[in-house]
Amino acid sequence: MDKQETYDILNDLYETYQYLLTKLEHTREFLDAASDPLVEFEKEKVMDIVSSITARHDEIEQNLAQITELAKK
């Protein structure tokens, strides 16, 4: 893998992260302004999804730490 490909991948990652942040904001706004509150099943579904996202986020943080260390070499 060459340097330019690495930069391109990192830029794609950043753009994806920005997209995810936008999606999170839209979800937060939707849940905050919802006129029809979630029923228990829907709450559980939301919490399951959030839990899965959190686990993946932790994995991403570890990978980014590894990338940071590799870049410092």
N, CA, C and O atoms as CSV, one atom per row, in Angstrom:
chain,resi,resn,atom,element,x,y,z
A,1,MET,N,N,0.860,-1.170,0.000
A,1,MET,CA,C,0.000,0.000,0.000
A,1,MET,C,C,0.904,1.231,0.000
A,1,MET,O,O,1.839,1.321,0.797
A,2,ASP,N,N,0.627,2.161,-0.883
A,2,ASP,CA,C,1.468,3.358,-0.927
A,2,ASP,C,C,0.883,4.462,-0.047
A,2,ASP,O,O,-0.231,4.352,0.464
A,3,LYS,N,N,1.656,5.514,0.111
A,3,LYS,CA,C,1.254,6.604,0.997
A,3,LYS,C,C,-0.039,7.261,0.541
A,3,LYS,O,O,-0.907,7.548,1.366
A,4,GLN,N,N,-0.186,7.506,-0.769
A,4,GLN,CA,C,-1.391,8.176,-1.256
A,4,GLN,C,C,-2.634,7.335,-0.980
A,4,GLN,O,O,-3.684,7.868,-0.619
A,5,GLU,N,N,-2.513,6.036,-1.149
A,5,GLU,CA,C,-3.650,5.154,-0.868
A,5,GLU,C,C,-4.008,5.216,0.622
A,5,GLU,O,O,-5.183,5.200,0.988
A,6,THR,N,N,-2.995,5.284,1.461
A,6,THR,CA,C,-3.226,5.410,2.906
A,6,THR,C,C,-3.955,6.708,3.223
A,6,THR,O,O,-4.912,6.712,3.998
A,7,TYR,N,N,-3.507,7.805,2.628
A,7,TYR,CA,C,-4.177,9.099,2.853
A,7,TYR,C,C,-5.622,9.046,2.359
A,7,TYR,O,O,-6.525,9.557,3.022
A,8,ASP,N,N,-5.837,8.436,1.206
A,8,ASP,CA,C,-7.186,8.333,0.649
A,8,ASP,C,C,-8.103,7.535,1.579
A,8,ASP,O,O,-9.255,7.906,1.804
A,9,ILE,N,N,-7.573,6.443,2.108
A,9,ILE,CA,C,-8.363,5.620,3.033
A,9,ILE,C,C,-8.701,6.401,4.295
A,9,ILE,O,O,-9.836,6.360,4.769
A,10,LEU,N,N,-7.721,7.111,4.836
A,10,LEU,CA,C,-7.974,7.901,6.040
A,10,LEU,C,C,-8.974,9.023,5.776
A,10,LEU,O,O,-9.825,9.305,6.620
A,11,ASN,N,N,-8.879,9.664,4.614
A,11,ASN,CA,C,-9.852,10.703,4.276
A,11,ASN,C,C,-11.256,10.119,4.120
A,11,ASN,O,O,-12.233,10.731,4.550
A,12,ASP,N,N,-11.360,8.941,3.507
A,12,ASP,CA,C,-12.655,8.264,3.410
A,12,ASP,C,C,-13.203,7.942,4.797
A,12,ASP,O,O,-14.394,8.107,5.063
A,13,LEU,N,N,-12.318,7.481,5.674
A,13,LEU,CA,C,-12.717,7.178,7.042
A,13,LEU,C,C,-13.256,8.426,7.738
A,13,LEU,O,O,-14.282,8.371,8.415
A,14,TYR,N,N,-12.572,9.534,7.570
A,14,TYR,CA,C,-13.012,10.788,8.183
A,14,TYR,C,C,-14.377,11.205,7.646
A,14,TYR,O,O,-15.251,11.604,8.415
A,15,GLU,N,N,-14.563,11.116,6.339
A,15,GLU,CA,C,-15.855,11.484,5.740
A,15,GLU,C,C,-16.964,10.573,6.247
A,15,GLU,O,O,-18.081,11.026,6.498
A,16,THR,N,N,-16.658,9.303,6.394
A,16,THR,CA,C,-17.641,8.364,6.927
A,16,THR,C,C,-17.992,8.717,8.369
A,16,THR,O,O,-19.157,8.657,8.762
A,17,TYR,N,N,-16.998,9.079,9.143
A,17,TYR,CA,C,-17.213,9.464,10.528
A,17,TYR,C,C,-18.104,10.710,10.606
A,17,TYR,O,O,-19.000,10.787,11.446
A,18,GLN,N,N,-17.849,11.681,9.726
A,18,GLN,CA,C,-18.690,12.880,9.679
A,18,GLN,C,C,-20.136,12.509,9.345
A,18,GLN,O,O,-21.074,13.047,9.933
A,19,TYR,N,N,-20.304,11.592,8.402
A,19,TYR,CA,C,-21.632,11.112,8.017
A,19,TYR,C,C,-22.327,10.457,9.219
A,19,TYR,O,O,-23.510,10.697,9.464
A,20,LEU,N,N,-21.593,9.638,9.957
A,20,LEU,CA,C,-22.159,8.978,11.133
A,20,LEU,C,C,-22.560,9.988,12.204
A,20,LEU,O,O,-23.604,9.838,12.840
A,21,LEU,N,N,-21.746,11.004,12.403
A,21,LEU,CA,C,-22.091,12.044,13.378
A,21,LEU,C,C,-23.380,12.759,12.983
A,21,LEU,O,O,-24.208,13.083,13.834
A,22,THR,N,N,-23.537,12.999,11.695
A,22,THR,CA,C,-24.779,13.618,11.202
A,22,THR,C,C,-25.965,12.703,11.464
A,22,THR,O,O,-27.016,13.164,11.908
A,23,LYS,N,N,-25.810,11.414,11.194
A,23,LYS,CA,C,-26.885,10.447,11.445
A,23,LYS,C,C,-27.240,10.384,12.927
A,23,LYS,O,O,-28.413,10.292,13.286
A,24,LEU,N,N,-26.226,10.434,13.782
A,24,LEU,CA,C,-26.485,10.429,15.223
A,24,LEU,C,C,-27.274,11.666,15.642
A,24,LEU,O,O,-28.205,11.573,16.442
A,25,GLU,N,N,-26.906,12.805,15.109
A,25,GLU,CA,C,-27.626,14.045,15.431
A,25,GLU,C,C,-29.080,13.969,14.975
A,25,GLU,O,O,-29.982,14.379,15.705
A,26,HIS,N,N,-29.311,13.448,13.776
A,26,HIS,CA,C,-30.676,13.312,13.269
A,26,HIS,C,C,-31.482,12.367,14.150
A,26,HIS,O,O,-32.652,12.623,14.434
A,27,THR,N,N,-30.862,11.281,14.578
A,27,THR,CA,C,-31.542,10.322,15.452
A,27,THR,C,C,-31.883,10.963,16.784
A,27,THR,O,O,-32.993,10.799,17.289
A,28,ARG,N,N,-30.935,11.690,17.353
A,28,ARG,CA,C,-31.172,12.381,18.621
A,28,ARG,C,C,-32.322,13.376,18.485
A,28,ARG,O,O,-33.204,13.432,19.342
A,29,GLU,N,N,-32.311,14.156,17.412
A,29,GLU,CA,C,-33.381,15.128,17.182
A,29,GLU,C,C,-34.724,14.438,17.020
A,29,GLU,O,O,-35.731,14.905,17.552
A,30,PHE,N,N,-34.748,13.335,16.292
A,30,PHE,CA,C,-35.995,12.596,16.089
A,30,PHE,C,C,-36.546,12.078,17.419
A,30,PHE,O,O,-37.730,12.241,17.715
A,31,LEU,N,N,-35.671,11.450,18.221
A,31,LEU,CA,C,-36.131,10.905,19.493
A,31,LEU,C,C,-36.548,12.006,20.459
A,31,LEU,O,O,-37.479,11.827,21.244
A,32,ASP,N,N,-35.870,13.131,20.405
A,32,ASP,CA,C,-36.197,14.245,21.292
A,32,ASP,C,C,-37.537,14.872,20.936
A,32,ASP,O,O,-38.284,15.286,21.823
A,33,ALA,N,N,-37.847,14.944,19.652
A,33,ALA,CA,C,-39.062,15.629,19.202
A,33,ALA,C,C,-40.216,14.671,18.896
A,33,ALA,O,O,-41.271,15.099,18.429
A,34,ALA,N,N,-40.020,13.396,19.154
A,34,ALA,CA,C,-41.044,12.408,18.801
A,34,ALA,C,C,-42.343,12.686,19.550
A,34,ALA,O,O,-42.357,12.812,20.774
A,35,SER,N,N,-43.421,12.777,18.800
A,35,SER,CA,C,-44.726,12.989,19.421
A,35,SER,C,C,-45.342,11.660,19.852
A,35,SER,O,O,-46.260,11.625,20.672
A,36,ASP,N,N,-44.830,10.579,19.293
A,36,ASP,CA,C,-45.294,9.231,19.613
A,36,ASP,C,C,-44.166,8.520,20.352
A,36,ASP,O,O,-43.223,8.046,19.719
A,37,PRO,N,N,-44.245,8.435,21.688
A,37,PRO,CA,C,-43.136,7.839,22.437
A,37,PRO,C,C,-42.912,6.368,22.074
A,37,PRO,O,O,-43.831,5.667,21.651
A,38,LEU,N,N,-41.678,5.930,22.249
A,38,LEU,CA,C,-41.342,4.550,21.954
A,38,LEU,C,C,-42.001,3.613,22.970
A,38,LEU,O,O,-42.057,3.905,24.164
A,39,VAL,N,N,-42.490,2.498,22.473
A,39,VAL,CA,C,-43.007,1.463,23.372
A,39,VAL,C,C,-41.820,0.645,23.869
A,39,VAL,O,O,-40.709,0.790,23.359
A,40,GLU,N,N,-42.045,-0.203,24.846
A,40,GLU,CA,C,-40.946,-0.938,25.484
A,40,GLU,C,C,-40.113,-1.732,24.488
A,40,GLU,O,O,-38.885,-1.715,24.572
A,41,PHE,N,N,-40.743,-2.424,23.551
A,41,PHE,CA,C,-40.020,-3.199,22.548
A,41,PHE,C,C,-39.105,-2.291,21.726
A,41,PHE,O,O,-37.961,-2.648,21.446
A,42,GLU,N,N,-39.605,-1.128,21.346
A,42,GLU,CA,C,-38.801,-0.194,20.546
A,42,GLU,C,C,-37.631,0.358,21.355
A,42,GLU,O,O,-36.533,0.543,20.829
A,43,LYS,N,N,-37.877,0.619,22.635
A,43,LYS,CA,C,-36.794,1.087,23.505
A,43,LYS,C,C,-35.689,0.052,23.584
A,43,LYS,O,O,-34.508,0.385,23.486
A,44,GLU,N,N,-36.075,-1.207,23.762
A,44,GLU,CA,C,-35.091,-2.281,23.836
A,44,GLU,C,C,-34.310,-2.398,22.533
A,44,GLU,O,O,-33.098,-2.616,22.540
A,45,LYS,N,N,-35.015,-2.250,21.418
A,45,LYS,CA,C,-34.359,-2.330,20.112
A,45,LYS,C,C,-33.335,-1.204,19.952
A,45,LYS,O,O,-32.215,-1.437,19.496
A,46,VAL,N,N,-33.722,0.011,20.329
A,46,VAL,CA,C,-32.816,1.158,20.261
A,46,VAL,C,C,-31.599,0.915,21.152
A,46,VAL,O,O,-30.467,1.174,20.744
A,47,MET,N,N,-31.832,0.417,22.366
A,47,MET,CA,C,-30.728,0.188,23.299
A,47,MET,C,C,-29.792,-0.907,22.778
A,47,MET,O,O,-28.578,-0.812,22.958
A,48,ASP,N,N,-30.335,-1.938,22.139
A,48,ASP,CA,C,-29.498,-2.988,21.560
A,48,ASP,C,C,-28.607,-2.429,20.450
A,48,ASP,O,O,-27.424,-2.757,20.363
A,49,ILE,N,N,-29.188,-1.592,19.616
A,49,ILE,CA,C,-28.424,-0.995,18.515
A,49,ILE,C,C,-27.342,-0.071,19.070
A,49,ILE,O,O,-26.199,-0.100,18.614
A,50,VAL,N,N,-27.708,0.747,20.054
A,50,VAL,CA,C,-26.738,1.662,20.658
A,50,VAL,C,C,-25.609,0.868,21.318
A,50,VAL,O,O,-24.443,1.247,21.215
A,51,SER,N,N,-25.947,-0.215,21.985
A,51,SER,CA,C,-24.937,-1.057,22.620
A,51,SER,C,C,-23.971,-1.634,21.580
A,51,SER,O,O,-22.761,-1.662,21.803
A,52,SER,N,N,-24.500,-2.087,20.458
A,52,SER,CA,C,-23.655,-2.623,19.384
A,52,SER,C,C,-22.755,-1.543,18.803
A,52,SER,O,O,-21.579,-1.785,18.530
A,53,ILE,N,N,-23.307,-0.356,18.617
A,53,ILE,CA,C,-22.520,0.766,18.092
A,53,ILE,C,C,-21.407,1.120,19.069
A,53,ILE,O,O,-20.277,1.377,18.653
A,54,THR,N,N,-21.709,1.137,20.354
A,54,THR,CA,C,-20.717,1.467,21.372
A,54,THR,C,C,-19.573,0.459,21.354
A,54,THR,O,O,-18.406,0.835,21.465
A,55,ALA,N,N,-19.905,-0.808,21.216
A,55,ALA,CA,C,-18.869,-1.842,21.158
A,55,ALA,C,C,-17.974,-1.636,19.939
A,55,ALA,O,O,-16.753,-1.759,20.032
A,56,ARG,N,N,-18.578,-1.327,18.808
A,56,ARG,CA,C,-17.784,-1.084,17.594
A,56,ARG,C,C,-16.952,0.176,17.749
A,56,ARG,O,O,-15.824,0.240,17.261
A,57,HIS,N,N,-17.497,1.173,18.423
A,57,HIS,CA,C,-16.764,2.414,18.648
A,57,HIS,C,C,-15.495,2.137,19.457
A,57,HIS,O,O,-14.426,2.665,19.152
A,58,ASP,N,N,-15.628,1.305,20.490
A,58,ASP,CA,C,-14.459,0.953,21.294
A,58,ASP,C,C,-13.406,0.253,20.436
A,58,ASP,O,O,-12.209,0.497,20.584
A,59,GLU,N,N,-13.861,-0.608,19.547
A,59,GLU,CA,C,-12.955,-1.304,18.634
A,59,GLU,C,C,-12.262,-0.310,17.698
A,59,GLU,O,O,-11.065,-0.426,17.438
A,60,ILE,N,N,-13.007,0.649,17.203
A,60,ILE,CA,C,-12.447,1.677,16.319
A,60,ILE,C,C,-11.407,2.502,17.071
A,60,ILE,O,O,-10.347,2.813,16.529
A,61,GLU,N,N,-11.712,2.856,18.325
A,61,GLU,CA,C,-10.752,3.630,19.117
A,61,GLU,C,C,-9.435,2.879,19.273
A,61,GLU,O,O,-8.363,3.477,19.176
A,62,GLN,N,N,-9.509,1.576,19.514
A,62,GLN,CA,C,-8.294,0.779,19.652
A,62,GLN,C,C,-7.505,0.766,18.342
A,62,GLN,O,O,-6.280,0.894,18.343
A,63,ASN,N,N,-8.220,0.609,17.229
A,63,ASN,CA,C,-7.549,0.610,15.930
A,63,ASN,C,C,-6.905,1.955,15.629
A,63,ASN,O,O,-5.802,2.010,15.085
A,64,LEU,N,N,-7.582,3.027,15.975
A,64,LEU,CA,C,-7.010,4.361,15.751
A,64,LEU,C,C,-5.773,4.578,16.608
A,64,LEU,O,O,-4.822,5.225,16.169
A,65,ALA,N,N,-5.773,4.049,17.819
A,65,ALA,CA,C,-4.598,4.154,18.678
A,65,ALA,C,C,-3.425,3.402,18.045
A,65,ALA,O,O,-2.291,3.879,18.076
A,66,GLN,N,N,-3.696,2.239,17.478
A,66,GLN,CA,C,-2.644,1.478,16.801
A,66,GLN,C,C,-2.111,2.243,15.591
A,66,GLN,O,O,-0.903,2.288,15.362
A,67,ILE,N,N,-3.014,2.841,14.823
A,67,ILE,CA,C,-2.603,3.626,13.651
A,67,ILE,C,C,-1.750,4.806,14.082
A,67,ILE,O,O,-0.750,5.125,13.438
A,68,THR,N,N,-2.142,5.451,15.167
A,68,THR,CA,C,-1.378,6.577,15.692
A,68,THR,C,C,0.040,6.144,16.062
A,68,THR,O,O,1.009,6.825,15.727
A,69,GLU,N,N,0.155,5.023,16.746
A,69,GLU,CA,C,1.476,4.517,17.128
A,69,GLU,C,C,2.314,4.158,15.904
A,69,GLU,O,O,3.510,4.447,15.863
A,70,LEU,N,N,1.692,3.532,14.909
A,70,LEU,CA,C,2.419,3.184,13.684
A,70,LEU,C,C,2.898,4.439,12.950
A,70,LEU,O,O,3.998,4.461,12.398
A,71,ALA,N,N,2.074,5.465,12.948
A,71,ALA,CA,C,2.439,6.706,12.246
A,71,ALA,C,C,3.590,7.424,12.942
A,71,ALA,O,O,4.339,8.161,12.302
A,72,LYS,N,N,3.734,7.216,14.234
A,72,LYS,CA,C,4.811,7.875,14.989
A,72,LYS,C,C,6.171,7.220,14.784
A,72,LYS,O,O,7.204,7.816,15.086
A,73,LYS,N,N,6.168,5.993,14.271
A,73,LYS,CA,C,7.445,5.257,14.097
A,73,LYS,C,C,8.343,5.926,13.090
A,73,LYS,O,O,9.444,5.442,12.827
